[in-house]
Amino acid sequence: MAYVIGVDVGGTFTDAVLDDDAGTVLAAKSPSTPPDYSRGVLDVLQLLAEQLDKPLPQMLAETHHIAHGTTSSLNALVMGNVPPVGFLTTQGHRDSIFIMNVEGRYLGRSPHELQNVLGQSKQHTLLPKRRALEVTERIDRDGNVIVPLDEDAARAAIRTLLGEGVRAIAVSLLWSFRNPAHEQRLRELIHEADPDVFVALSSEVSPRIREFARNATTIMSTQIGPGLRDYLGNLESTLRENGLAGPLLVMQSNGGAVAAREAPATAITTVGSVLTGGVVGSVALGRQLGHRNIISTDVGGTTFLAGLIVDGEPVRETTTVINHHPINVPTLRVDAIGSGGGAIAWLDPGGNLRIGPRSAQAVPGPACYGNGGTEPTNTDANLVLGILPERGLLGGRKPLSLDLARQAIEAQIAKPLGLTVEEAAAAIYAVQNAQTGDLLRKTVVEAGHDPRDFVVYAFGGAGPAHCARYAAEVGCSEVVVPLGPVASAFSAFGLASSDIVLAAELSDPTFVPFDPARAERTFAELEERVRDGLARQGLTFEAVELHREIDMRYTMQLAEVTAPVANGPLDAAAIEAAAAAFERRYAQMFGEGTGFREAGIQAITFRVRGIGVLPFSPALPEVPAATGAAVPATTRPVCLDAATGYVDTPVYDYRELRAGHVLAGPAIVEVPTTTVVIPAGSTGTVDHLGNLTIVTGSAR
């Protein structure tokens, strides 16, 4: 027997899914344990072992690999909880990271913030100027050494940084992506001074043109690299002590995993690891259900996440934004807002009800948890409305206090607005559904698609309670709630479903048509790097897939659109096909007729994605068929609409449902790890895999 385990560490709960080579799928959920999240990982693995009726060491000894998604990297950057780092760059270019180009005034800002021109500022400086030093060297755009590296001056700069107490140094020289020799020599000089200092080179982390984004990416990777190295090192050691035989893998933003020992060198690739797990899981389940256009939605304890799958493939991006800085990381596109189950409800100065982005998180948690939290959250509102059972979450293992939930809502929302507690709770529920629906609209429409052409997949602990409403908000008529054995641990299912994915890229700006031989040499070099990286993973793959792509733009534009390039010998026809693919994608994103071929097309960055296909991945098993109509376990008053008020609503125990059961709304389905709401006018049907498909009534 061989197991594959996915572990998703969220801000509130840690989820795990186990699959074996016989098709068994198990799931477990346990509270996260900040600041030492590794304890929560062991807790949830113990729960899986108990379901198998095996000791934890035996289960881990029989585990092929564990795929782990961590929030530690992203949380550290967003909250600024990073150690001091040093920065070395080419003489005359230190101020790039402080000037931030014009991008520092608009990246990552809402439309409201952009309109407030006088209130804008370049916030979130990555490091103080005294820790950003210059070295004398110059390589030109063709990779030729114009000014040799002044090693004596470099040693002096290194000593200055070490004297500041830094234990990690980022190195990003002006044209290092064309010739990394000077960066590599600086690493040698740093390790001559202190071999234990963590070093990141831009030529390895982000070999792309545009120095500001490259510098920011390298610095941020350096900021989180040591912490990620220590966390993963300690976690892997603990797992080895408990019997783990296979490798520990870490999810990356690109939707694939990488060996834990490899991750710190390019730590920035892990910043979206938890965000992408649900998208990968949706792709895997979509193959089983025959869905190729999917909106993947995950409502956890802290955030609401939305990703897009088009024609069976997740939508990808080449950059992301963290704290107003552009980050060069190939990633699955996942939009996020702070609107999870623990998102706090509050009133702005104008008396308007707001939800999030602040969260009660795992500690102290929502008021109803009874752990000292006093601010009302989505979870508190759902408890007051009767959506959640008074006996608590996790099958009663997490008790809830209705009295504490009512007190929090009454004091901070109901009384100031002149509402009853029930009316205030209904308002929180409505605002939550509206703002999550707005994010879905942004995710789908801004990518050039019609939401009515998509199926919504809804998961996470709080997602099934809201999904029918936010799907209707955006015009989607069908929602799939993945249940069966995975329920609210669906992101962990995605982690367990992931393959190894590595990417190598290099900027080499040129005009279309360009020299096929030069581009072929670039792609060959990138493919060799990817194959070498896959060989270091310590795993045997069923297959290795290599995908070529080029980031292209119309001449003089500032941003690129990625176009696929056919494998095989590169000739003039293949280059023209790539340019045509770029123009089709551009028109889809920005509208027919927006392209301008007469301006010319530039190829900027060449990239190879390598996929190491792992031997087996989870698939949901079929469930028994129904032999009669579904019978409610109980009824309770539930308010799903403020105008209707509380209605005696049938409540179904998911464990008693079978394939083919049809549930007419309004209805509640209780699962040990989540609660599903089927509103009035909607219908829920249990499919052959145990998922609940809700038709919202907004069908065309």
LOGU-784416 format. One line per field, with one value per residue (C-alpha): x negated, y, z negated; residue in one letter. Coordinates in Angstrom, 3 decimals, m for minus. Example, Ala and Ser with C-alpha at 12.3 -4.5 7.8 and 13.67 -1.06 7.14 Angstrom:
// residues 2
x	m12.300/m13.670
y	m4.500/m1.060
z	m7.800/m7.140
miza	a/s
***
This chain:
// residues 700
x	0.000/m1.256/0.309/0.230/1.103/1.931/1.732/3.205/2.215/4.679/4.947/7.730/7.687/5.183/6.693/5.345/6.429/5.005/5.290/3.979/3.252/6.449/8.634/9.395/9.721/9.815/9.873/9.231/9.403/7.777/7.247/4.057/1.442/m0.268/m3.051/m4.326/m2.187/m4.079/m2.152/1.091/m0.395/m1.179/2.268/4.075/1.799/2.627/6.331/5.721/3.784/6.657/9.076/6.772/6.571/2.787/0.052/m1.199/m4.731/m3.326/m1.166/m4.097/m6.393/m3.917/m3.531/m4.864/m5.043/m3.404/m2.479/m2.353/m0.842/m2.016/m0.858/m4.086/m5.804/m2.886/m1.934/m5.517/m5.679/m2.213/m2.699/m6.337/m7.419/m10.757/m14.357/m16.739/m18.422/m21.145/m21.061/m23.893/m23.344/m25.203/m26.659/m24.165/m21.087/m20.477/m17.554/m15.485/m13.775/m13.005/m11.846/m9.608/m9.021/m5.469/m4.254/m4.652/m1.690/0.838/m0.102/2.143/4.436/8.227/10.042/11.003/7.363/6.302/8.803/7.356/4.275/3.261/3.449/1.175/m2.272/m4.945/m4.556/m6.166/m9.836/m11.576/m14.663/m16.463/m18.956/m21.892/m21.422/m21.256/m24.806/m26.379/m29.250/m31.388/m30.746/m28.989/m27.757/m26.010/m22.717/m24.492/m26.190/m29.641/m31.740/m32.359/m33.609/m35.043/m33.749/m35.804/m36.284/m38.014/m35.155/m32.676/m34.345/m34.082/m30.364/m29.850/m31.630/m29.411/m26.262/m27.470/m28.302/m24.630/m23.754/m22.155/m22.114/m20.720/m21.841/m20.046/m22.208/m20.642/m22.924/m21.726/m22.163/m22.722/m20.043/m22.264/m25.475/m25.349/m29.138/m29.414/m26.463/m27.934/m31.286/m29.589/m28.019/m31.466/m32.806/m29.895/m30.472/m34.203/m33.281/m30.601/m29.570/m26.316/m24.789/m21.738/m22.272/m19.782/m20.814/m18.430/m19.862/m18.486/m15.373/m14.127/m16.165/m13.837/m14.316/m13.131/m15.303/m12.670/m10.543/m13.642/m15.161/m11.919/m11.446/m14.986/m14.810/m11.475/m12.723/m15.724/m13.474/m11.479/m14.127/m15.790/m12.463/m11.120/m14.344/m14.101/m10.373/m10.588/m13.800/m12.266/m9.017/m10.797/m13.011/m9.952/m8.197/m11.304/m11.440/m7.832/m8.565/m8.075/m9.862/m8.924/m9.804/m8.140/m6.992/m5.929/m3.245/m4.221/m2.282/m2.518/m0.192/m2.862/m5.029/m8.779/m10.960/m11.144/m14.936/m14.792/m12.136/m14.141/m16.551/m13.634/m11.387/m9.303/m7.691/m5.857/m4.014/m0.720/m1.034/2.146/4.071/3.497/4.382/8.105/7.622/5.514/8.146/10.866/8.941/8.659/12.334/13.365/11.743/13.890/17.100/16.440/16.359/13.818/14.916/14.864/14.816/12.967/14.083/12.698/14.083/11.793/11.506/9.723/10.100/12.344/10.349/11.435/9.554/10.501/10.208/10.818/11.023/9.551/6.513/6.104/5.580/1.951/0.147/m3.551/m3.522/m1.745/m1.706/m2.630/m2.617/m2.568/m5.643/m5.603/m6.818/m8.102/m6.501/m4.690/m1.438/2.076/4.326/6.164/8.052/8.507/10.348/10.506/14.020/13.734/15.797/13.772/13.957/15.007/18.178/17.790/19.244/17.317/17.500/20.567/22.417/22.082/21.765/18.434/17.120/13.363/10.583/9.607/10.137/10.544/8.309/7.818/6.930/9.037/11.470/15.096/16.972/18.997/15.786/15.607/11.851/11.951/12.992/15.501/15.928/18.775/17.851/19.527/19.479/21.316/23.983/24.443/24.921/27.574/29.370/29.576/27.306/24.778/25.901/25.689/23.881/20.821/18.411/16.369/19.211/19.425/15.680/15.631/18.465/20.152/21.906/25.052/25.208/21.693/22.462/25.635/23.846/21.109/23.559/25.916/23.221/21.293/23.763/27.407/27.622/25.651/27.868/31.128/31.695/32.567/29.805/31.506/31.789/28.139/27.073/29.127/27.441/23.980/24.976/26.242/23.152/20.871/22.691/22.680/18.970/17.933/20.176/18.419/15.041/16.319/17.529/14.109/12.330/14.359/15.419/12.046/10.485/12.826/15.356/19.108/19.830/22.873/20.524/18.969/19.744/18.888/16.990/17.432/15.412/13.666/15.292/17.594/17.925/20.884/22.951/22.746/22.077/25.619/26.015/22.713/23.093/26.529/25.017/22.739/25.260/23.957/26.743/24.819/22.707/20.785/19.968/17.219/18.207/17.665/14.617/13.004/15.703/14.027/10.540/10.738/7.629/5.689/7.184/5.692/2.284/2.394/3.399/0.454/m2.506/m6.019/m6.130/m9.286/m9.767/m12.854/m12.805/m15.088/m14.470/m15.935/m13.991/m13.669/m11.230/m8.981/m10.097/m13.289/m16.177/m14.828/m18.305/m18.937/m15.511/m16.067/m19.326/m17.497/m14.743/m17.289/m19.142/m15.899/m14.776/m18.103/m17.691/m14.180/m15.245/m18.127/m15.715/m13.296/m16.139/m16.949/m13.458/m14.198/m11.052/m10.254/m7.877/m5.402/m6.170/m7.910/m6.132/m7.870/m5.853/m7.375/m5.971/m6.941/m5.759/m4.930/m3.664/m2.923/m5.905/m6.267/m3.598/m4.532/m3.027/m3.150/m0.698/m1.919/m1.667/m2.336/m5.067/m4.880/m7.508/m9.925/m12.308/m11.666/m11.247/m9.644/m6.214/m6.345/m7.302/m4.405/m2.040/m3.170/m2.585/0.893/1.646/0.541/2.912/5.859/5.225/4.819/8.163/9.865/8.544/9.073/11.701/11.782/10.015/7.803/4.658/2.377/0.090/m1.236/m3.077/m5.059/m5.300/m8.130/m9.126/m10.409/m10.782/m11.186/m9.970/m9.795/m7.411/m8.316/m5.805/m6.964/m3.831/m3.639/m2.578/0.909/3.111/6.393/9.714/12.997/14.522/18.136/20.772/23.757/26.936/30.118/32.910/35.525/36.156/33.891/35.198/34.288/32.522/34.294/35.668/34.752/35.637/33.254/33.214/31.832/33.714/34.358/37.694/38.916/37.475/37.030/38.506/38.635/36.031/35.243/31.713/30.084/27.214/24.825/23.741/27.256/27.411/26.761/26.156/29.350/30.947/32.670/33.160/35.548/34.652/34.777/32.643/29.487/27.000/24.713/21.325/18.903/16.570/18.922/22.563/24.317/27.171/29.738/31.907/35.588/36.076/32.892/32.395/29.531/28.671/26.092/23.949/22.203/19.094/21.037/20.788/23.819/24.800/27.003/29.029/29.584/32.632/30.744/30.359/30.608
y	0.000/3.469/6.720/10.229/12.958/16.615/19.018/22.514/24.845/27.720/30.620/28.916/25.201/22.659/20.167/16.885/14.402/10.892/8.700/5.192/3.191/1.191/4.292/5.044/8.753/10.044/13.583/15.229/18.738/20.210/23.751/25.466/26.121/29.499/30.378/26.776/25.439/22.137/21.023/21.380/19.333/16.479/16.778/16.376/13.509/11.753/12.053/10.387/7.588/7.014/6.668/4.032/2.363/2.490/4.098/7.383/5.996/3.087/5.381/7.706/4.777/3.702/7.222/7.828/11.597/14.487/17.633/20.611/24.032/26.737/30.269/31.130/32.775/34.964/35.892/36.896/39.266/40.768/41.379/42.500/39.779/39.188/39.367/42.153/41.448/43.126/44.106/44.413/45.974/47.731/51.147/53.895/51.636/51.288/53.707/51.637/49.825/53.099/55.082/52.104/53.643/54.922/51.422/52.087/54.462/52.116/48.431/46.576/49.545/49.576/51.955/54.066/54.406/55.274/58.131/59.599/61.020/63.302/60.450/58.099/57.257/54.702/52.460/49.210/50.014/46.660/47.615/50.720/52.414/51.654/47.961/48.596/48.928/49.228/47.362/48.495/46.334/46.612/44.058/45.363/44.228/41.659/40.035/41.515/42.582/46.325/46.982/44.030/43.399/45.349/42.539/44.617/47.126/44.238/42.668/45.979/46.231/42.659/43.411/46.456/44.384/41.651/44.352/45.379/41.901/40.618/36.856/36.966/38.970/39.558/40.171/41.761/43.315/45.299/42.856/39.655/37.772/38.082/37.109/35.934/35.724/38.764/37.675/34.209/35.673/37.886/34.788/33.243/36.394/36.449/32.821/33.465/36.047/33.864/30.507/30.431/33.574/32.915/34.306/34.733/35.778/37.498/35.462/32.352/33.741/36.095/36.283/38.831/42.307/45.372/45.969/47.176/44.026/41.813/43.562/43.384/39.709/38.837/40.838/39.319/35.832/36.539/37.816/34.594/32.080/31.547/31.255/28.810/26.802/26.570/25.774/23.081/21.684/21.334/19.933/17.380/16.328/15.872/13.841/11.685/11.077/9.932/7.521/9.397/7.489/9.471/13.072/16.189/18.393/22.034/23.550/26.511/29.384/27.732/24.905/22.246/20.996/20.995/19.086/20.853/20.992/22.803/25.368/27.895/28.698/30.236/30.813/33.437/30.688/29.397/32.623/31.400/27.728/27.413/29.639/27.322/24.007/24.403/25.292/22.170/20.094/21.610/20.631/17.045/16.788/18.523/15.696/13.192/15.176/16.347/20.052/22.142/25.685/26.081/28.929/27.536/29.197/28.590/30.264/29.441/30.980/34.117/34.594/34.077/32.777/32.554/30.920/30.256/27.119/27.536/24.577/22.314/24.477/26.934/30.559/31.515/34.784/35.652/38.236/39.027/42.001/41.983/45.195/47.339/45.594/43.586/40.035/37.927/34.583/32.340/31.627/30.347/33.362/33.405/36.506/36.919/39.131/38.972/37.540/34.135/32.602/34.488/37.839/40.547/42.587/46.296/49.719/52.394/56.089/56.506/53.698/51.279/47.579/46.105/42.535/41.938/42.091/41.714/38.218/36.701/33.853/30.692/32.632/34.069/33.120/34.227/35.306/32.067/30.021/31.201/31.787/35.481/36.884/39.737/40.981/39.600/37.500/35.684/32.537/34.280/35.508/32.042/30.610/33.211/32.562/28.844/27.874/26.401/23.970/25.035/21.811/23.170/22.414/19.326/17.055/18.779/18.698/22.486/23.785/27.097/29.574/31.153/33.576/34.919/35.283/37.250/39.485/40.409/41.174/43.112/45.330/46.215/45.942/45.686/48.490/51.094/50.397/50.163/46.550/43.383/40.816/38.627/41.487/42.386/38.760/38.612/41.823/40.325/37.238/39.388/41.626/38.584/37.065/40.346/41.066/37.507/37.700/40.930/39.186/36.364/38.911/40.548/37.195/35.994/39.090/40.855/37.724/38.103/35.362/35.034/33.677/31.827/29.500/28.243/25.847/27.068/24.690/25.685/24.390/25.446/25.370/28.326/28.108/25.692/27.923/30.842/29.338/29.249/32.935/34.190/32.000/33.535/37.003/36.464/34.584/31.012/28.453/25.362/24.864/21.735/21.290/18.640/16.431/12.705/12.153/15.559/18.089/21.236/19.744/20.161/22.343/19.531/17.214/19.563/19.415/15.627/15.800/17.974/16.948/18.373/21.611/23.609/26.668/28.231/31.558/34.129/37.567/38.075/40.975/40.781/41.608/39.180/37.606/36.715/34.327/30.771/29.400/31.863/31.178/27.438/27.728/29.659/27.065/24.226/25.851/26.350/22.765/21.461/23.477/22.124/18.522/18.920/20.342/17.455/14.988/16.542/15.913/12.349/10.967/8.653/10.167/8.432/11.047/14.386/17.123/20.283/23.304/26.301/29.821/33.412/36.623/38.989/42.533/45.084/47.411/50.025/48.529/48.016/44.581/41.239/38.466/34.865/32.790/29.050/27.803/24.396/21.844/20.593/22.428/26.154/27.667/30.746/29.063/28.200/31.786/33.159/30.664/31.911/35.515/34.596/32.896/36.074/38.183/35.839/35.922/39.709/40.117/37.788/39.768/43.302/42.962/42.306/45.006/46.187/44.641/46.632/44.354/47.349/48.429/45.229/42.444/41.972/38.735/39.602/36.543/32.906/30.236/26.465/24.770/21.225/18.819/15.649/13.496/11.500/7.838/8.286/11.051/11.061/10.500/10.572/7.069/6.372/6.241/3.872/4.691/5.772/3.241/5.751/9.409/11.410/11.766/14.812/14.100/17.027/20.504/23.867/27.523/29.013/32.519/32.620/35.759/38.794/39.433/35.882/35.524/32.234/29.164/25.621/24.057/20.361/19.458/16.437/14.378/14.008/10.589/9.287/10.638/8.511/9.095/10.245/11.865/15.145/17.890/20.798/24.126/25.561/22.861/22.443/19.606/19.013/17.479/16.817/19.543/22.004/23.031/23.377/25.802/25.092/28.240/28.295/27.861/25.823/22.063/19.919/16.517/14.049/12.757/9.402/10.669/12.036/15.678/17.913/19.770/22.802/24.318/27.877/28.721/31.308/28.987/30.614
z	0.000/0.891/m0.252/1.157/m1.346/m0.731/m3.692/m3.419/m6.271/m6.448/m8.829/m10.797/m9.987/m8.702/m6.254/m4.950/m2.284/m1.907/1.168/1.646/4.772/4.239/4.650/1.009/0.193/m3.392/m4.778/m8.136/m9.558/m12.656/m14.016/m12.824/m15.496/m14.968/m15.287/m15.090/m12.251/m12.210/m15.298/m13.361/m10.532/m12.916/m14.503/m11.199/m10.094/m13.364/m12.540/m9.164/m10.839/m13.254/m10.334/m8.859/m12.278/m12.028/m14.138/m12.665/m12.022/m10.016/m7.871/m7.176/m6.377/m3.702/m2.262/1.251/0.663/m1.186/0.751/m1.589/m1.026/m3.399/m4.124/m5.922/m2.937/m1.893/m5.450/m6.259/m3.285/m3.677/m7.404/m7.072/m9.483/m7.767/m8.970/m7.875/m4.544/m2.533/1.129/3.654/7.049/9.862/9.118/9.894/9.629/5.903/5.890/8.315/5.433/3.651/6.695/7.648/11.091/11.466/10.552/6.852/7.010/8.615/8.247/5.847/5.217/5.453/7.847/4.829/3.786/7.340/7.465/4.261/5.978/3.108/0.621/2.541/1.285/2.064/m0.936/m2.057/m1.502/m1.200/m3.209/m4.536/m2.233/m4.543/m3.687/0.080/1.401/4.834/6.452/9.366/12.450/15.782/18.266/21.365/22.872/25.036/22.046/22.661/19.655/20.001/16.453/14.489/10.983/8.417/5.921/3.240/3.182/3.216/0.173/m1.641/m0.855/m2.056/m5.332/m5.820/m5.374/m7.696/m10.219/m10.058/m11.298/m8.096/m7.591/m4.050/m1.010/2.287/5.361/8.437/11.058/14.038/16.940/14.967/16.900/19.993/18.176/14.522/14.008/11.726/9.575/9.211/8.179/5.580/4.042/3.771/2.095/m0.372/m1.317/m1.676/m4.321/m5.950/m4.482/m6.459/m4.951/m2.747/0.781/3.627/7.154/9.539/12.418/10.701/9.025/11.753/14.989/16.601/18.014/15.986/12.971/10.483/10.671/10.793/7.763/5.771/6.599/5.546/2.317/1.291/2.073/m0.151/m2.933/m3.142/m2.056/m5.468/m7.294/m4.718/m4.918/m8.704/m8.732/m6.077/m7.509/m10.961/m9.582/m7.413/m10.334/m12.543/m9.857/m9.377/m13.125/m12.919/m10.087/m6.810/m4.065/m0.952/m0.094/m1.467/1.403/1.280/3.479/5.644/7.170/10.597/9.562/9.111/6.291/5.685/3.223/m0.151/m0.053/3.311/2.391/0.294/3.159/5.065/2.059/3.818/5.948/2.848/1.984/3.467/2.640/0.567/2.983/5.942/4.282/4.837/8.509/9.072/7.287/9.477/12.607/11.321/10.372/13.589/15.545/13.639/14.132/17.693/16.820/18.717/17.802/14.024/11.503/8.499/5.243/1.771/m1.348/m4.237/m7.649/m6.460/m2.697/0.298/3.263/6.895/9.761/13.368/15.496/19.224/21.596/18.935/18.154/15.273/16.262/15.647/15.104/15.198/12.393/9.158/6.771/3.079/1.038/4.211/5.656/8.909/8.364/11.251/10.412/12.916/11.115/11.479/11.387/8.051/6.928/3.194/0.734/m3.047/m3.169/m4.817/m7.580/m10.172/m8.342/m10.804/m10.258/m11.053/m10.363/m8.492/m9.531/m7.313/m9.071/m6.149/m6.922/m5.819/m5.892/m6.213/m5.279/m8.929/m10.236/m13.676/m12.397/m14.447/m17.592/m19.103/m16.345/m15.906/m19.026/m18.999/m19.453/m23.060/m22.893/m23.754/m20.391/m20.742/m17.159/m14.995/m11.972/m9.093/m11.208/m14.043/m11.607/m10.118/m13.591/m14.467/m11.165/m11.893/m9.002/m11.420/m14.122/m17.748/m18.607/m16.751/m13.922/m13.046/m14.096/m17.471/m18.215/m17.835/m20.074/m19.268/m21.559/m20.142/m23.070/m22.389/m18.671/m19.428/m21.928/m19.420/m16.605/m18.880/m20.400/m17.262/m14.364/m15.448/m18.026/m16.008/m12.958/m14.876/m13.832/m15.642/m16.030/m13.436/m10.938/m11.461/m10.937/m7.723/m6.549/m7.199/m5.195/m2.311/m2.180/m2.260/0.716/2.652/2.283/3.104/6.171/7.163/7.015/9.233/11.771/11.779/12.088/15.053/16.975/16.798/18.321/21.306/20.485/19.896/16.388/17.719/19.606/16.350/13.531/10.025/7.759/4.107/1.186/m2.001/m5.414/m4.652/m0.852/m0.651/m2.966/m0.505/2.928/4.318/3.527/4.950/8.039/8.668/8.137/11.126/13.307/12.991/12.854/11.677/8.569/7.629/3.951/3.803/0.921/0.700/m1.465/m0.808/m1.779/m3.127/m2.712/1.052/1.330/m0.322/2.320/4.911/3.240/3.279/6.967/7.977/10.081/9.950/11.976/12.630/14.799/16.329/18.141/19.719/21.167/24.643/26.222/29.989/32.784/34.642/36.939/35.080/35.644/35.100/34.365/31.521/29.994/30.347/28.404/25.667/25.431/25.424/22.511/20.578/21.235/19.954/16.755/16.256/16.867/14.412/11.841/12.302/11.863/8.466/7.073/5.990/7.623/10.508/13.041/15.303/17.937/18.370/20.318/21.552/22.645/24.412/24.266/25.008/23.359/26.247/26.639/29.321/29.730/27.006/24.741/21.098/20.420/22.169/22.959/22.924/26.091/26.442/28.756/30.401/29.389/31.999/34.305/34.298/37.741/39.298/39.404/35.686/34.839/36.867/35.193/31.787/32.873/34.109/30.773/28.997/31.085/30.442/26.695/26.762/28.548/26.089/23.121/24.447/27.184/30.900/32.878/30.014/31.506/33.807/35.832/37.762/34.597/34.716/32.137/29.663/27.975/24.473/22.236/23.246/20.824/20.454/18.017/17.131/15.599/13.899/13.884/10.655/10.661/9.242/7.915/6.004/7.715/5.853/5.586/6.548/3.816/3.494/5.407/3.629/3.169/2.010/1.365/m0.928/m4.475/m6.601/m9.868/m11.517/m10.874/m12.408/m11.829/m9.268/m7.816/m4.272/m3.225/m5.416/m3.692/m4.366/m7.859/m9.652/m7.962/m9.315/m7.051/m6.514/m7.575/m5.918/m7.295/m4.374/m5.614/m4.902/m1.333/1.731/5.433/7.111/4.070/4.968/2.367/2.949/1.399/m1.115/m2.705/m4.744/m4.284/m7.237/m6.527/m9.399/m8.090/m6.367/m5.873/m2.512/m1.893/0.837/1.099/1.994/5.738/6.085/6.267/5.032/6.520/5.224/8.093/8.528/6.680/3.730/4.788/4.420/7.597/6.986/9.818/8.702/10.760/12.831/15.826/19.234
miza	m/a/y/v/i/g/v/d/v/g/g/t/f/t/d/a/v/l/d/d/d/a/g/t/v/l/a/a/k/s/p/s/t/p/p/d/y/s/r/g/v/l/d/v/l/q/l/l/a/e/q/l/d/k/p/l/p/q/m/l/a/e/t/h/h/i/a/h/g/t/t/s/s/l/n/a/l/v/m/g/n/v/p/p/v/g/f/l/t/t/q/g/h/r/d/s/i/f/i/m/n/v/e/g/r/y/l/g/r/s/p/h/e/l/q/n/v/l/g/q/s/k/q/h/t/l/l/p/k/r/r/a/l/e/v/t/e/r/i/d/r/d/g/n/v/i/v/p/l/d/e/d/a/a/r/a/a/i/r/t/l/l/g/e/g/v/r/a/i/a/v/s/l/l/w/s/f/r/n/p/a/h/e/q/r/l/r/e/l/i/h/e/a/d/p/d/v/f/v/a/l/s/s/e/v/s/p/r/i/r/e/f/a/r/n/a/t/t/i/m/s/t/q/i/g/p/g/l/r/d/y/l/g/n/l/e/s/t/l/r/e/n/g/l/a/g/p/l/l/v/m/q/s/n/g/g/a/v/a/a/r/e/a/p/a/t/a/i/t/t/v/g/s/v/l/t/g/g/v/v/g/s/v/a/l/g/r/q/l/g/h/r/n/i/i/s/t/d/v/g/g/t/t/f/l/a/g/l/i/v/d/g/e/p/v/r/e/t/t/t/v/i/n/h/h/p/i/n/v/p/t/l/r/v/d/a/i/g/s/g/g/g/a/i/a/w/l/d/p/g/g/n/l/r/i/g/p/r/s/a/q/a/v/p/g/p/a/c/y/g/n/g/g/t/e/p/t/n/t/d/a/n/l/v/l/g/i/l/p/e/r/g/l/l/g/g/r/k/p/l/s/l/d/l/a/r/q/a/i/e/a/q/i/a/k/p/l/g/l/t/v/e/e/a/a/a/a/i/y/a/v/q/n/a/q/t/g/d/l/l/r/k/t/v/v/e/a/g/h/d/p/r/d/f/v/v/y/a/f/g/g/a/g/p/a/h/c/a/r/y/a/a/e/v/g/c/s/e/v/v/v/p/l/g/p/v/a/s/a/f/s/a/f/g/l/a/s/s/d/i/v/l/a/a/e/l/s/d/p/t/f/v/p/f/d/p/a/r/a/e/r/t/f/a/e/l/e/e/r/v/r/d/g/l/a/r/q/g/l/t/f/e/a/v/e/l/h/r/e/i/d/m/r/y/t/m/q/l/a/e/v/t/a/p/v/a/n/g/p/l/d/a/a/a/i/e/a/a/a/a/a/f/e/r/r/y/a/q/m/f/g/e/g/t/g/f/r/e/a/g/i/q/a/i/t/f/r/v/r/g/i/g/v/l/p/f/s/p/a/l/p/e/v/p/a/a/t/g/a/a/v/p/a/t/t/r/p/v/c/l/d/a/a/t/g/y/v/d/t/p/v/y/d/y/r/e/l/r/a/g/h/v/l/a/g/p/a/i/v/e/v/p/t/t/t/v/v/i/p/a/g/s/t/g/t/v/d/h/l/g/n/l/t/i/v/t/g/s/a/r
***
